[in-house]
């Protein structure tokens, strides 16, 4: 079927936040593979269902969002998707290959606001059986829990089912893809269409990707890695994939990149002979950072990586003040007025690098204090703009190997 004629496929994204995250990438990349195969791709944004909340994978009710927040989140997620699809077309898809069909992004609020609630319950609700709905895993887990389940979230599967029915009627969309936690909602849509349309449709689920330790993919120190560069910098995204363990990297290359199986085999062969180069991790990080942030974002991520690991002042000079703050996002930032006579010791204390002056003197004189990657051992050395401050009016301080502090100078 897929090889005989172009088909239409969709995946849904609810506006629970103002950005998609790395955990959404597998579904997005699956949609890109459909697009590469010449098929029509729809991304459905849940402007209506965002008010309800999908119970899948949740132990409690989702927090209700206001209409304004949902509208803002919808706009941001739409921008995420458009950026990823454009970056794929511009930087990864070959111009010599067939022209890609543009992604269609729809908002289910556009059809729900035209539907009468009584008519909806009468026409659509009668096709659902309570016994079947109660057997859905997401429903069973919640009903048996201490918090139970609200009618609002219980009804979510009806609305996702109708979304598929609507897209089938409007765009002949016969395929739906989603994460494995969406099996209940997808099967409910399949059952609704079978009852009402007597037409064959197909649902595909994608596995929940975890690391070797079982940690959820796309989490860094317990926090989501966002696709919006303002929430997660290109550098942070790049570094997440660069740090991929050898035991995970081949599987992630197969899942999250567009390299052929032969190319992945060659990448892993090179890694086997030179593991210290971390070549597969670089391939993974390069392609995914390009997909999410474009070539400019990849260049910034590489610059930031050089700024940290090269220990070269020139690498710091190439970064803007905002880039430095993103690279060293956990570093405390202190704003200081540049005045004559500030010594290295005084700077360290003003930037809260040391708990006491005695600790500061001991660590600095022992060679454990750096300004812009340069070791400073003289506590009485006077801070000057030419020697200690970057052109962007930033000084990067470091105590020991990993404790960074940022000073933003005001002149």
Beta strands, then each sheet from edge to edge (+ up, - down):
strand 1: 8-13
strand 2: 40-45
strand 3: 104-107
strand 4: 175-179
strand 5: 202-206
strand 6: 219-220
strand 7: 223-224
strand 8: 332-337
strand 9: 369-371
strand 10: 374-375
strand 11: 394-399
strand 12: 403-410
sheet 1: 3+ 2+ 1+ 4+ 5+
sheet 2: 6+ 7-
sheet 3: 8+ 12+ 11- 9+ 10-
end
